[in-house]
Amino acid sequence: MRRFNRFGETASVRPLRRTTGGPLTALAWGLASVGFASPTLAIDVPVGGQSVTLDVSNTSDVGYHFDNRNTAPLDPKNPTLGPLQRIDDNYGDWFDRLQVRAFYRKFSLGLRLDSAVFYHTLDRTDVQKLVRERLGRDDLALENRFGEELHSHFGAELPGGGRGVIYPSKFSLGYKNDWLDATAGDFYQQLGRGLVLSVRKIDEVGVDTTIRGAKIRVAKAVGAWRIEALLFAGQFNPIRIDYATGRILNGSGSPVFLGFPVAKDFQAWAPNPSYNPQNPGAEPEFLRTTKRAKPSYLEDGVVGANLTFGPRQFEFGVNAVALLRQSNSGSLELCKNVPGADVDGCQAQFPTFGQVGAARLHDQTRNVSATLRLPSIAGVADAYAEFAGQQLTQGRVSVLGPSGVVREPDLHGYAAYLNINLHRGPFSATLEGKHYRSFFPLAANIDSGGPPFGAPELNLLSYSLSPRAESIYTEPIGAPDICITGGRARVDYAVASEKKIYGWVGRSASFSELDPTNSTCNTAKELRTDTWDTAAGMEVATRDGNSHYWGWVGTRMTALSVPTVLNAEQLETSDVFYREGYVRYDFGQHLKGPFSLSMVGYHRHRTQALKTWTEGENLLALNYNPSFSFIFGFEHTTREGFPNTYFNGAIAYRAKSREHWYGKVFESVRLFVGQRRAALRCVGGVCRVFPAFEGARIEAVSRF
C-alpha cells in the first residue's frame, strides 16, 4: 500500500499495478489493502526427486470511460461548431497481465504476457453524428467535411490506435548460488543512487522498464574484504502499453523483442485540391491517403559494469554505463536530399524523432561514477557520496549540405551527491547536498510528437534518476536538476516510542529551471531561480500499532533573480516563479474488532505564472479487516479551465482463504466508480500527467 511516510515522502508498502487515473487509484487501493498482508501462493510439482515451484498470477482490469469532462473545440477556426467530446470519452478497455514463474533448485524462469483490448470506439458514422449534434441542425456538407477529417484525426488518437495487442512483455532465465547471480532475459538494474543508471518499476506512475539482455554478478569475500563485480548488456524494455491513456508504444522491430507491437500504415482522409463544388461529380471531395508506418520508440542499447569492494568499515564503488541509440539521422538526411525523394518514405525507412533536450540529441552517452559508503561512523552516523561524469557524443545530424555534415556538439557534464545520516538518542538528522552541471538523465528515445505515430504520454521514460535533495513528491518545473546546487537538512525528534516530530529546510539555486535548453549551464543571473523548501510534521501511533496519525505542512517558494514577464496576458514583471503551501495527512483509527477508519489526503495552494489556484484530494475508507474496504474519494481544483469537483467511490475485497477455487480465482477484486481530475503527479522523483477520468473500473487478481 502506498503511504506517506514520516519523511514526507511516499513509500511502497504493497506492490500496486498501475491502473488508469494516477496515484489516487494507488491511494484507494492502498487504503483497501490495510491488513491485507498475504504470502505468495505457489504450486510444487515433483521432478526427479526435486520440486519445481510454480507461481501463476493474473491481473485483469476492465474499464469504461464516460464523459471525462475535458472538452476541446471541434475546429478553432469555426467557433460556431462549439466543443466536441474528445476521443477519450465513451469507450472501453481491458488490460490483462499474466505472469508465470518457476523455480527449480538454483534456477528460475519467468514469463509475462501483457494484453490490451479496446471496445466501443468511434467509427465514421459516430463522428458525423457528433458533428450533427454540435451543429444543432442537419448540414450534410459540414457533416461530410468534418466527419471525414475528424475520423482521420480520431483514428490517429484512438486508444491503442483502435486495435488491441498481446505480446510477451517480460522473460527471464536465472541462476543463483552463494557467489554467482546470472540472468538472461529481462532484469532491473540500478547503479549507485541512480545518477548513472536506474532501471526499475514505479507502479504509481505506470513505469516498468527492464533491460533485456544478460547480466552476471560475482561476489566473494577475501579475508576482511568483500568484492563484487557486475557486467551486463542488452536493450531497454519499457512496458509497451500505457494503462493510463491506452497508448501503445510501437518499437522498430528489434529481433530482441519478437512478438512486440509494431506500427502499421495509417489510412487517412484529406481534402482533394482538385475538388470543384460546382461540379461535385467530377472529383471526390476527399481522397484516402496512406501514411507509412513509423515507430514511436527506437530501442536503446546499453552496456554497463560495476565494481564494489571494501572491508566492513567502508565500501568503494565504480560504475560505468554506455547508452547506445539507433543512429538514423545521417541516413535520413541523405535520403531526403535525393532529388524527388519521398520524404514520408525516408522517414519511415530511417526513423529519427524531432527531439528537444540534449540527452536525446546525441546517439551515445557515457556515464561513470565513483561511490563511497560509510555504513557506520563511530556508531552515530553513516554517509554516502557519489561523483559522476557524463559525456554526450555522436550528436544528431542537423545539416547535410555542400559544406559537409553538421552535428550537435559534444557535451560534458558532472554531478556530485552527498548524504549523511546522524542519530543519537532521540535525535536523528539527515543532510543532503547536490551539485550538478550539464548532467542529463538518460531519456528514452520516444517520439513525443503528435498523431498518428507519436507517443507524447510516454515522454517521461528515462533510464536514470538523479537523487534529489528535496521531497520526492515535489513537482519539478522545467528541468531544474540539469544545472543546480542545493541541499536539505532534516531533523527528527522522538518524543516517545510512538511519537515523533520533524522538520526540514531545503535551499537550491538552478540555472535550468527557467530555461531547460540551457545545456551548457550558462550561469547568467537572469537564468537563476532560488528555491526554499520547508516543512514540519508529526507522527503518532498507538502502542498496539492499530492506529496512527501522520500530518505535516510545508511551503515551497521559487523566486527569479531578475524579475521577468511570466504571463503574456498581464504583461507585468515578477520575481515569483512558483509558490506553494500545502498540508498532507495519513490517519488510521481502529474502531472495534475488525473495523477501522482510514483517511489520506493532501491540499495545496499554488501560484505559477502569476496564476493562483487550489487543489487537493481526500480519501476516506471504512475497513472490515481482512476482507473489505469501502472508500469514498473527493478531489477539487480551482484551476482555470477545469471542473471544480470530482467524486468517486471504491469497494475492495480480498479472499480470506485460498483453500477453495474461488479464493484462488478471486484473490482480490476492486471496483472503482467516479471521477478523477487531470493532474501532474510525482512519485519517487518521477512525474507524469495523468488524464482526466470519469467512468468505472474493475480489477481482479488471480493467483494459483
Order of alpha helices (4+ residues) and beta strands (2+ residues): beta-beta-alpha-beta-beta-beta-beta-beta-beta-alpha-alpha-beta-beta-beta-beta-beta-beta-beta-beta-beta-beta-beta-beta-alpha-alpha-beta-beta-beta-beta-beta-beta-beta-beta-beta-beta-beta-beta-beta-beta-beta-alpha-beta-beta-beta-beta
